[in-house]
Amino acid sequence: MRYLFAFLRKNNIFFLFLFLEIIAIVLMTKNRTFSGSVILNSTSQFSGSLNKSYSGIIDYFDLKKQNEFLVQENAYLKNSIIQINNTHYTIIPPDTIYQYIVAKVISNSIHKADNYLMLDKGKRHGIKIDMPIISDQGIVGSVVAVSENFCSVMSVLHKDSKISAKIKKNNQLANILWDNMDYQRGTLADIPSHIDLRVGDTIITSGHSLIYPEGIMIGVAENYNTLTGSGLNSAVIKFSTDFNSLKYVYAVQNSHLEEMLLLKKEVEND
């Protein structure tokens, strides 16, 4: 909006001249009927075009605000759906331990071996280490460092990334790895050889890692590789998330995560 005001200030003499010209033309139309109607039609068309251009400029500068509003509304709807489901369950209550925090991506890399994102949310917004980050398209990464107002996220596109996944159609477990080659594709590893996996099958998070909730979209299988002499096979998957165009994401807040991690630690230490 400040660019618009600067433009108007810079050209104020021109707009004053234009305003006076319009007044003169209007006065002429009162004395000359035919010529007045022609001039009036011309000025109407000109002023209409001017108003349309002005409206377009205003709409352009308002796009950022509208996008932010839509993302906030999306998070609100996600949280509302959780609350509604919690109110109207019948026999088995659904999983209601998750809440969503909207964050904007302020830096992102996709072509390194170790890729990270930085988000504009931190401790004071409720962000914690190990929080999963998702988008409307699917998984994005997990929080590895947090300051007061920002956080750093280890992307799925990281050589150390390993995500517990499953094949949606049969719930068979596998792991998602990234081979440092293509930001659009990853590897579905550790697939038991007897599992029926086909091109186009949907891959989602398993929920077993205590990081990602169950059922978050990861991608679809593109081809299946049979490894000779091994009981485990692999497949190439195309990620559902376009990591090169991420702008707004959601931090998933698990209200029971600390309790779950503590219990897991106690069991592992026994």
Backbone bond lengths (Angstrom), bond angles and torsions (degrees), N, CA, C in turn:
res aa  C-N    CA-C-N  psi(-1)  N-CA   C-N-CA  omega(-1)  CA-C   N-CA-C  phi
1 M - - - 1.463 - - 1.514 111.59 -
2 R 1.352 117.24 -32.58 1.472 119.19 -179.04 1.524 111.78 -66.42
3 Y 1.363 116.72 -28.22 1.460 119.53 177.39 1.528 110.68 -67.43
4 L 1.335 115.71 -36.17 1.459 120.25 178.58 1.523 110.46 -64.60
5 F 1.350 115.93 -44.94 1.467 119.48 179.90 1.530 111.18 -64.22
6 A 1.333 116.64 -38.66 1.461 120.20 178.52 1.524 111.26 -64.09
7 F 1.342 115.55 -38.59 1.467 120.79 178.00 1.521 111.04 -63.80
8 L 1.348 116.82 -43.41 1.464 120.85 -179.19 1.537 110.96 -66.18
9 R 1.353 116.77 -39.64 1.467 119.38 178.47 1.526 111.89 -65.35
10 K 1.308 115.88 -39.24 1.454 121.02 -177.95 1.521 111.77 -66.46
11 N 1.333 116.71 -31.58 1.465 121.04 -175.76 1.530 112.18 -112.72
12 N 1.338 117.45 28.73 1.460 120.09 -175.11 1.530 112.94 -63.75
13 I 1.348 118.33 -33.43 1.468 120.69 179.70 1.522 110.52 -66.51
14 F 1.341 115.75 -40.62 1.461 119.65 178.75 1.525 111.35 -62.19
15 F 1.335 116.74 -44.01 1.457 119.50 -178.98 1.532 111.62 -69.27
16 L 1.350 117.20 -31.54 1.465 119.71 175.02 1.513 110.54 -65.20
17 F 1.348 115.31 -43.91 1.464 119.79 177.22 1.525 110.97 -60.62
18 L 1.312 116.03 -43.46 1.461 120.35 -179.97 1.527 111.20 -62.24
19 F 1.337 115.79 -40.25 1.464 120.49 179.59 1.527 110.90 -62.93
20 L 1.348 116.92 -44.23 1.470 121.02 -179.93 1.528 111.23 -66.78
21 E 1.319 116.90 -36.80 1.458 120.40 177.15 1.530 110.74 -62.49
22 I 1.310 116.98 -41.93 1.472 120.73 179.87 1.519 110.32 -63.44
23 I 1.348 116.86 -40.71 1.475 120.43 177.72 1.529 110.17 -61.70
24 A 1.354 116.67 -43.83 1.466 120.29 179.88 1.513 111.75 -62.26
25 I 1.316 116.96 -40.93 1.468 120.70 -179.76 1.519 110.87 -66.64
26 V 1.338 116.33 -39.59 1.462 119.87 178.34 1.527 110.80 -62.03
27 L 1.355 117.90 -41.13 1.476 121.91 178.57 1.520 110.96 -64.00
28 M 1.328 116.71 -37.62 1.465 120.56 178.52 1.510 112.15 -64.41
29 T 1.326 116.19 -35.51 1.469 119.95 -176.37 1.519 111.86 -68.00
30 K 1.302 117.67 -22.01 1.465 120.57 179.35 1.531 111.62 -72.53
31 N 1.348 119.43 -22.66 1.450 122.91 -175.63 1.522 113.18 -104.80
32 R 1.310 118.40 -21.48 1.459 121.45 -177.41 1.520 108.55 -124.60
33 T 1.322 114.07 108.95 1.463 118.71 -171.61 1.516 112.56 -66.73
34 F 1.358 116.15 -54.85 1.467 118.69 -175.79 1.519 111.67 -68.13
35 S 1.363 113.94 -54.18 1.466 117.61 -179.32 1.517 110.48 -62.49
36 G 1.311 115.30 -32.50 1.461 119.46 178.82 1.505 112.14 -63.78
37 S 1.333 116.98 -40.66 1.460 119.96 -179.69 1.514 111.44 -67.25
38 V 1.370 115.08 -37.48 1.466 118.68 178.38 1.517 110.34 -65.19
39 I 1.340 114.90 -47.10 1.471 119.25 -179.75 1.517 111.14 -64.39
40 L 1.324 116.78 -38.63 1.464 120.75 -179.55 1.526 111.03 -63.74
41 N 1.334 115.76 -39.92 1.460 119.18 178.19 1.519 111.03 -64.59
42 S 1.346 115.12 -40.29 1.467 119.60 -179.52 1.517 111.30 -66.08
43 T 1.340 115.62 -44.75 1.467 119.27 -179.50 1.526 111.37 -67.16
44 S 1.333 115.94 -34.50 1.464 119.52 178.32 1.521 110.63 -63.97
45 Q 1.348 114.66 -42.74 1.456 119.18 179.28 1.529 110.86 -64.83
46 F 1.362 115.24 -41.44 1.465 119.97 -179.97 1.522 111.46 -64.79
47 S 1.338 115.16 -47.31 1.468 118.69 -178.79 1.518 111.36 -65.91
48 G 1.351 115.73 -34.01 1.467 118.78 176.95 1.518 111.60 -64.46
49 S 1.354 115.97 -42.51 1.468 120.24 177.76 1.520 111.27 -64.35
50 L 1.365 115.00 -39.57 1.462 119.48 178.96 1.520 111.44 -63.64
51 N 1.329 115.74 -43.43 1.468 119.77 178.76 1.529 111.74 -64.34
52 K 1.337 115.36 -38.37 1.464 119.62 179.68 1.525 110.38 -64.81
53 S 1.358 116.60 -42.52 1.466 120.76 178.87 1.517 110.84 -64.69
54 Y 1.329 116.30 -41.51 1.469 121.13 179.43 1.522 110.35 -62.96
55 S 1.346 114.94 -42.74 1.466 119.49 179.40 1.523 110.52 -63.21
56 G 1.361 116.49 -38.34 1.456 120.38 179.03 1.514 112.00 -64.36
57 I 1.344 116.07 -39.11 1.468 120.29 178.06 1.522 110.62 -64.06
58 I 1.330 116.12 -44.78 1.466 120.55 179.27 1.525 110.84 -61.66
59 D 1.345 116.66 -43.24 1.468 120.81 179.84 1.521 110.88 -62.76
60 Y 1.346 116.71 -38.53 1.466 120.31 -178.88 1.524 110.96 -62.27
61 F 1.335 116.60 -46.92 1.459 120.11 -178.18 1.527 111.91 -72.30
62 D 1.333 116.86 -13.25 1.459 120.61 -179.37 1.527 111.78 -94.20
63 L 1.353 117.51 -4.99 1.458 120.83 -176.24 1.527 112.55 -61.46
64 K 1.339 117.29 -42.17 1.466 120.90 -178.60 1.513 110.39 -59.38
65 K 1.340 116.57 -45.83 1.461 120.28 -179.98 1.526 110.95 -62.37
66 Q 1.350 116.07 -40.95 1.461 119.94 -179.57 1.519 111.42 -66.18
67 N 1.343 117.60 -40.22 1.467 120.72 178.88 1.522 110.99 -62.84
68 E 1.329 116.66 -44.70 1.459 120.64 179.00 1.528 110.73 -62.20
69 F 1.328 116.22 -38.83 1.465 119.92 179.10 1.522 110.42 -63.81
70 L 1.342 117.25 -42.99 1.459 121.01 -178.35 1.524 111.70 -64.65
71 V 1.329 116.86 -39.59 1.470 119.82 179.23 1.522 110.73 -66.97
72 Q 1.345 116.66 -43.00 1.466 120.35 177.07 1.524 110.55 -61.16
73 E 1.322 115.93 -40.47 1.461 119.99 179.52 1.520 111.06 -65.65
74 N 1.334 116.76 -36.73 1.457 121.03 178.61 1.525 110.82 -63.26
75 A 1.341 116.15 -43.53 1.469 120.00 177.72 1.524 110.47 -63.82
76 Y 1.338 116.38 -39.88 1.458 120.76 178.71 1.530 110.29 -61.22
77 L 1.335 116.46 -42.09 1.471 120.59 -179.90 1.524 111.17 -66.45
78 K 1.346 116.72 -39.86 1.468 119.64 177.79 1.529 110.12 -59.85
79 N 1.332 116.25 -46.30 1.460 120.11 -179.96 1.515 111.93 -67.22
80 S 1.344 117.03 -35.37 1.465 121.21 179.56 1.512 111.04 -66.65
81 I 1.340 116.86 -38.98 1.466 120.90 178.74 1.520 110.13 -61.36
82 I 1.346 116.18 -41.15 1.470 120.01 177.43 1.525 110.62 -59.38
83 Q 1.339 116.56 -45.79 1.458 121.00 -177.78 1.525 111.50 -66.13
84 I 1.344 116.61 -40.00 1.464 120.76 179.53 1.519 110.38 -64.40
85 N 1.340 116.32 -44.90 1.466 120.09 178.85 1.517 111.05 -61.28
86 N 1.321 116.35 -37.75 1.463 121.01 -179.43 1.530 111.06 -66.63
87 T 1.321 117.35 -28.38 1.460 121.57 -178.06 1.525 112.43 -81.71
88 H 1.346 116.36 -31.69 1.462 119.66 -170.55 1.527 113.74 -112.97
89 Y 1.343 118.99 19.49 1.448 118.02 179.31 1.536 109.27 -70.45
90 T 1.343 114.98 157.47 1.468 119.70 -176.84 1.527 111.29 -105.02
91 I 1.337 117.19 -73.38 1.454 119.53 -175.90 1.526 111.64 -100.74
92 I 1.343 116.24 -52.25 1.456 120.41 -178.44 1.521 108.88 -112.45
93 P 1.343 118.63 118.67 1.469 119.79 -179.92 1.516 110.87 -67.28
94 P 1.331 118.58 139.90 1.462 121.23 179.12 1.530 110.70 -73.33
95 D 1.333 114.79 171.23 1.453 120.56 178.90 1.527 109.64 -70.57
96 T 1.325 116.95 116.19 1.467 120.52 -175.67 1.522 112.00 -122.23
97 I 1.321 116.95 24.22 1.463 119.22 -173.59 1.528 112.16 -92.63
98 Y 1.336 118.65 0.26 1.455 120.89 -174.82 1.523 112.68 -106.76
99 Q 1.338 115.54 140.26 1.459 123.92 172.12 1.528 108.12 -130.04
100 Y 1.336 116.33 157.22 1.462 120.83 -174.68 1.528 111.34 -116.65
101 I 1.336 115.66 134.25 1.465 122.34 177.70 1.529 107.89 -117.17
102 V 1.314 117.06 121.79 1.467 121.24 -179.54 1.526 110.25 -74.91
103 A 1.328 116.82 137.71 1.462 121.80 176.49 1.523 109.50 -141.00
104 K 1.323 115.16 149.22 1.461 120.76 177.78 1.523 109.81 -101.98
105 V 1.328 116.78 136.72 1.463 121.98 177.68 1.524 108.32 -78.65
106 I 1.344 116.49 120.68 1.460 119.83 -179.38 1.527 112.21 -108.28
107 S 1.324 117.44 -13.02 1.464 120.94 169.38 1.524 108.19 -156.68
108 N 1.341 115.21 152.04 1.460 119.34 -174.05 1.526 108.51 -160.72
109 S 1.324 117.20 143.38 1.464 121.63 174.19 1.524 109.05 -130.99
110 I 1.337 115.71 149.10 1.470 119.92 -178.52 1.526 112.96 -135.43
111 H 1.331 118.18 -10.20 1.468 120.58 -172.50 1.529 113.53 -108.50
112 K 1.319 118.08 8.01 1.463 121.17 178.24 1.526 109.95 -97.81
113 A 1.326 115.84 172.67 1.466 119.62 174.08 1.522 110.12 -74.65
114 D 1.339 116.18 -33.24 1.467 122.60 178.54 1.525 108.34 -119.71
115 N 1.298 116.46 101.85 1.460 120.81 -176.03 1.524 111.59 -103.11
116 Y 1.328 115.16 139.32 1.460 121.92 -178.85 1.529 110.16 -132.69
117 L 1.337 115.05 158.58 1.450 122.74 170.69 1.523 108.15 -121.00
118 M 1.322 116.84 153.16 1.456 121.69 170.25 1.521 107.97 -119.12
119 L 1.336 116.04 133.84 1.458 122.16 -178.21 1.522 110.54 -115.62
120 D 1.335 115.70 157.24 1.470 120.31 -176.59 1.528 113.22 -89.83
121 K 1.330 116.88 29.47 1.460 121.60 176.05 1.525 109.06 -129.23
122 G 1.361 116.05 145.16 1.452 120.09 -178.00 1.516 112.65 -142.26
123 K 1.322 116.60 -151.57 1.464 122.02 -175.06 1.530 112.17 -56.89
124 R 1.332 115.83 -42.80 1.466 117.76 -175.49 1.529 112.82 -70.01
125 H 1.332 116.71 -10.16 1.464 120.90 176.87 1.536 111.72 -100.71
126 G 1.344 115.81 -2.03 1.461 119.52 179.04 1.520 114.58 100.26
127 I 1.342 117.42 7.10 1.467 120.75 -179.41 1.522 110.15 -78.00
128 K 1.341 115.97 136.58 1.464 121.92 178.68 1.519 109.83 -133.34
129 I 1.341 114.85 160.28 1.465 120.43 176.73 1.531 109.79 -61.68
130 D 1.323 115.66 143.19 1.468 125.46 -179.84 1.528 113.18 80.65
131 M 1.324 118.61 -0.35 1.462 119.35 176.12 1.533 109.72 -64.23
132 P 1.323 117.91 131.74 1.464 119.55 175.37 1.522 110.89 -74.30
133 I 1.323 115.51 146.02 1.455 122.27 176.84 1.523 108.37 -117.07
134 I 1.320 116.12 128.26 1.463 121.06 179.50 1.525 109.31 -129.28
135 S 1.329 115.55 168.14 1.460 121.50 173.04 1.516 107.60 -125.49
136 D 1.320 116.73 -177.99 1.458 119.94 175.61 1.526 111.25 -65.60
137 Q 1.345 116.43 -17.63 1.459 120.64 -177.52 1.526 112.76 -92.84
138 G 1.334 117.34 -26.66 1.456 119.90 -177.94 1.516 111.96 155.39
139 I 1.338 116.62 -155.61 1.461 121.58 -175.65 1.525 111.38 -70.66
140 V 1.343 115.31 152.00 1.462 121.76 179.67 1.533 110.86 -125.96
141 G 1.327 117.89 -48.11 1.456 121.24 -178.18 1.510 110.89 168.89
142 S 1.341 116.86 -161.64 1.463 120.90 179.37 1.529 109.16 -140.67
143 V 1.322 115.74 149.99 1.465 122.16 -176.46 1.531 110.29 -71.79
144 V 1.336 116.17 131.25 1.467 120.49 179.77 1.529 112.42 -118.88
145 A 1.327 118.23 -16.03 1.467 121.01 178.08 1.522 108.66 -153.31
146 V 1.342 115.75 143.66 1.463 120.61 -176.86 1.524 110.32 -137.06
147 S 1.343 116.22 134.30 1.458 121.71 169.09 1.528 107.70 -112.78
148 E 1.308 117.39 -170.35 1.460 120.16 -176.02 1.526 112.03 -63.48
149 N 1.333 116.85 -39.09 1.464 120.25 -173.84 1.523 114.96 -122.15
150 F 1.345 117.33 -1.87 1.457 120.20 -177.04 1.526 110.33 -140.24
151 C 1.327 115.17 165.65 1.468 119.35 174.53 1.522 109.25 -146.17
152 S 1.333 114.72 153.91 1.457 122.37 177.56 1.528 108.49 -108.79
153 V 1.316 115.52 135.33 1.467 121.61 -174.86 1.522 109.86 -119.74
154 M 1.330 116.46 127.08 1.460 120.20 172.19 1.514 108.02 -77.97
155 S 1.310 115.77 116.55 1.457 121.17 -177.18 1.519 111.39 -69.21
156 V 1.315 116.16 158.81 1.466 121.06 169.39 1.527 109.00 -58.11
157 L 1.337 115.93 -27.96 1.467 121.87 178.17 1.535 109.71 -83.60
158 H 1.312 116.03 66.01 1.470 123.10 -178.40 1.520 107.48 -141.80
159 K 1.324 116.46 138.61 1.473 119.42 -175.10 1.520 112.78 -63.31
160 D 1.343 117.79 -23.82 1.465 121.22 179.83 1.527 112.84 -95.23
161 S 1.329 116.71 1.48 1.462 119.99 -179.59 1.531 110.80 -72.59
162 K 1.312 115.60 131.91 1.462 121.53 176.20 1.525 107.38 -145.20
163 I 1.322 115.90 116.41 1.462 121.28 -172.72 1.524 110.15 -117.35
164 S 1.316 115.25 128.76 1.462 120.45 177.16 1.533 108.86 -73.10
165 A 1.336 115.25 120.22 1.467 120.71 -174.91 1.522 110.24 -128.33
166 K 1.321 114.75 173.56 1.454 119.65 173.49 1.525 109.99 -150.67
167 I 1.307 114.76 156.05 1.461 121.37 176.34 1.525 106.94 -80.31
168 K 1.296 117.16 122.09 1.459 121.11 -170.53 1.528 113.23 -60.02
169 K 1.328 117.43 -38.66 1.465 120.11 -172.34 1.528 113.43 -70.93
170 N 1.354 117.71 -23.31 1.462 119.04 -176.49 1.541 113.76 -135.61
171 N 1.355 117.17 3.05 1.466 122.49 177.47 1.529 114.11 63.75
172 Q 1.336 117.66 17.44 1.465 120.30 179.07 1.526 109.88 -74.66
173 L 1.346 116.14 134.76 1.456 121.82 -173.96 1.523 112.53 -84.13
174 A 1.351 114.95 149.85 1.463 122.98 174.75 1.527 107.00 -159.53
175 N 1.319 117.53 -175.72 1.463 122.18 179.26 1.516 111.13 -127.01
176 I 1.330 115.25 144.40 1.456 121.27 177.18 1.527 109.46 -100.44
177 L 1.330 116.72 125.54 1.460 123.30 177.12 1.528 108.70 -123.93
178 W 1.334 115.71 163.83 1.461 119.58 174.68 1.520 108.85 -122.69
179 D 1.336 116.57 134.42 1.465 121.23 -172.73 1.531 114.24 -98.69
180 N 1.334 117.19 14.06 1.470 122.43 177.18 1.528 113.57 66.04
181 M 1.305 117.72 18.58 1.465 120.22 -174.83 1.537 112.71 -105.10
182 D 1.318 116.50 -56.28 1.465 121.17 -170.02 1.524 108.45 -131.93
183 Y 1.348 117.18 124.22 1.462 119.76 -177.72 1.536 112.37 -70.11
184 Q 1.315 117.15 -9.61 1.467 120.70 179.59 1.525 112.67 -94.66
185 R 1.330 117.02 -10.64 1.458 119.90 -172.56 1.523 112.53 -135.35
186 G 1.331 115.38 151.52 1.450 122.39 177.32 1.513 109.94 -138.88
187 T 1.331 115.52 -175.13 1.461 121.12 -178.92 1.517 110.53 -115.99
188 L 1.313 116.27 129.56 1.462 121.90 171.02 1.518 106.52 -93.47
189 A 1.319 117.00 105.53 1.469 121.79 -172.41 1.522 111.39 -106.34
190 D 1.338 113.83 167.49 1.470 122.19 174.65 1.533 112.29 62.75
191 I 1.326 115.64 42.58 1.468 120.32 177.77 1.531 108.42 -90.18
192 P 1.333 119.23 119.09 1.466 120.48 176.49 1.529 110.96 -54.38
193 S 1.313 117.23 137.94 1.467 122.36 -172.21 1.532 113.64 -62.01
194 H 1.322 117.64 -22.61 1.466 119.61 -177.74 1.536 112.00 -85.49
195 I 1.332 117.70 -4.20 1.462 120.95 -175.71 1.525 110.97 -76.72
196 D 1.298 115.65 136.26 1.464 122.25 178.15 1.534 109.06 -86.56
197 L 1.318 116.33 101.79 1.462 122.01 177.15 1.518 108.67 -119.37
198 R 1.335 116.43 131.57 1.457 120.95 -178.00 1.523 111.02 -127.66
199 V 1.320 114.83 157.78 1.458 120.73 177.81 1.529 109.29 -57.90
200 G 1.321 116.29 131.82 1.460 121.01 -179.24 1.507 114.48 96.46
201 D 1.351 117.15 -8.74 1.471 119.67 178.11 1.538 110.41 -65.62
202 T 1.321 115.52 140.74 1.466 122.00 -177.48 1.522 111.13 -84.59
203 I 1.330 115.83 135.31 1.461 122.03 178.53 1.525 108.39 -113.65
204 I 1.330 117.04 129.64 1.464 122.42 -178.24 1.527 110.00 -130.78
205 T 1.328 116.75 168.43 1.465 120.36 177.06 1.524 109.59 -70.33
206 S 1.331 115.23 146.21 1.468 120.30 -177.59 1.520 112.56 -85.62
207 G 1.351 116.34 -26.47 1.462 119.74 -175.07 1.507 113.64 85.58
208 H 1.338 117.75 0.07 1.464 120.94 -175.49 1.523 113.45 -82.88
209 S 1.329 118.29 -14.03 1.458 120.38 -174.95 1.526 113.18 -85.81
210 L 1.311 118.76 -8.60 1.464 125.22 -175.42 1.532 111.84 67.20
211 I 1.326 117.24 6.77 1.468 121.05 176.55 1.524 108.94 -101.63
212 Y 1.306 116.52 -67.97 1.460 120.50 179.84 1.526 110.89 -84.43
213 P 1.329 116.97 138.34 1.468 119.27 171.54 1.529 109.94 -63.61
214 E 1.291 116.35 157.81 1.460 120.80 177.99 1.528 110.61 -69.62
215 G 1.328 115.42 141.33 1.459 120.46 170.59 1.512 116.52 91.18
216 I 1.353 118.15 7.82 1.457 120.47 177.42 1.530 109.03 -77.13
217 M 1.310 116.62 133.57 1.462 121.56 -177.46 1.523 111.37 -63.25
218 I 1.342 116.09 135.40 1.463 121.91 175.24 1.526 110.57 -113.49
219 G 1.332 116.35 -49.74 1.466 119.18 -179.97 1.519 111.37 171.03
220 V 1.329 115.56 -165.19 1.471 121.47 179.15 1.521 109.08 -128.93
221 A 1.340 115.39 148.56 1.466 121.28 -179.38 1.527 110.18 -70.89
222 E 1.357 115.11 134.41 1.472 120.10 178.07 1.527 112.29 -105.23
223 N 1.325 116.79 -37.32 1.467 119.38 172.98 1.520 109.69 -155.86
224 Y 1.317 114.97 161.64 1.462 121.06 -172.85 1.521 108.41 -120.01
225 N 1.351 116.59 126.73 1.458 121.39 -177.95 1.522 110.55 -108.09
226 T 1.313 116.63 120.66 1.458 121.60 176.76 1.525 108.82 -91.91
227 L 1.313 116.75 123.45 1.457 122.01 -178.78 1.528 109.57 -96.36
228 T 1.309 116.76 114.27 1.464 122.08 -177.86 1.532 110.98 -63.19
229 G 1.332 115.71 133.14 1.456 120.35 177.30 1.511 114.23 77.23
230 S 1.310 117.81 10.59 1.461 120.28 -179.77 1.525 109.17 -126.50
231 G 1.325 114.52 147.14 1.462 118.96 177.85 1.514 112.53 -84.33
232 L 1.333 116.15 -3.16 1.461 120.69 -178.74 1.521 110.20 -122.97
233 N 1.318 116.34 137.02 1.457 122.39 179.21 1.529 110.08 -114.85
234 S 1.318 116.41 -179.20 1.458 121.19 178.88 1.523 110.29 -142.66
235 A 1.317 115.44 167.61 1.461 120.90 179.19 1.519 109.11 -146.79
236 V 1.312 116.59 151.86 1.459 121.85 172.27 1.519 107.55 -89.94
237 I 1.328 116.82 131.89 1.457 120.24 176.76 1.528 109.50 -119.77
238 K 1.304 115.87 150.28 1.459 121.12 173.08 1.520 107.80 -98.15
239 F 1.331 115.98 122.22 1.457 120.22 -178.94 1.530 110.74 -63.32
240 S 1.310 116.14 141.60 1.461 121.17 175.78 1.527 110.86 -75.47
241 T 1.335 116.92 -25.73 1.468 121.92 -179.82 1.525 110.51 -85.45
242 D 1.315 116.15 131.05 1.463 121.24 172.38 1.524 107.28 -89.80
243 F 1.316 116.44 95.58 1.464 121.44 -174.39 1.534 112.93 -66.85
244 N 1.310 117.18 -17.46 1.459 120.78 -178.38 1.526 113.23 -83.20
245 S 1.324 117.76 -9.12 1.471 119.63 -175.85 1.532 112.71 -125.78
246 L 1.325 117.07 17.68 1.462 120.21 -177.80 1.524 111.13 -66.95
247 K 1.323 116.13 130.72 1.461 120.97 178.06 1.524 110.86 -125.51
248 Y 1.322 117.15 -49.63 1.459 122.08 176.60 1.524 109.14 -121.56
249 V 1.323 116.22 140.18 1.462 122.05 179.98 1.524 108.82 -135.96
250 Y 1.342 115.48 177.26 1.458 121.30 -179.91 1.523 109.79 -127.64
251 A 1.318 116.09 128.14 1.462 121.32 170.80 1.519 107.13 -87.50
252 V 1.322 116.72 128.12 1.461 121.29 -176.39 1.526 109.14 -95.87
253 Q 1.305 115.04 115.96 1.463 121.46 -176.74 1.530 109.79 -95.78
254 N 1.335 116.08 114.93 1.463 122.49 179.13 1.534 107.53 -98.89
255 S 1.308 116.94 108.78 1.467 121.19 -175.68 1.529 112.84 -66.96
256 H 1.332 117.63 -16.04 1.468 121.35 -178.60 1.522 112.25 -108.05
257 L 1.335 118.12 6.82 1.460 120.22 -172.27 1.526 112.41 -60.77
258 E 1.330 118.47 -46.97 1.460 120.85 -177.63 1.524 111.35 -60.90
259 E 1.322 116.60 -40.18 1.468 120.78 178.18 1.531 110.71 -64.84
260 M 1.328 116.47 -41.45 1.465 121.25 -179.29 1.526 111.07 -66.57
261 L 1.346 116.86 -42.00 1.464 120.95 179.88 1.527 111.18 -66.93
262 L 1.338 116.49 -38.12 1.462 120.76 178.95 1.524 110.92 -64.36
263 L 1.319 115.80 -42.74 1.458 120.20 179.19 1.537 110.44 -65.10
264 K 1.315 115.77 -41.96 1.467 119.97 179.48 1.520 110.19 -62.54
265 K 1.336 116.93 -41.04 1.470 120.83 179.19 1.515 111.91 -63.80
266 E 1.335 117.24 -39.79 1.461 121.13 179.47 1.521 111.05 -63.55
267 V 1.344 115.75 -41.93 1.466 120.17 -179.77 1.517 110.62 -65.54
268 E 1.347 117.38 -42.06 1.461 121.39 -177.60 1.523 111.70 -68.66
269 N 1.328 117.39 -27.38 1.475 120.94 -178.99 1.528 112.82 -84.33
270 D 1.335 116.44 -12.56 1.472 118.87 179.93 1.523 111.07 -72.97
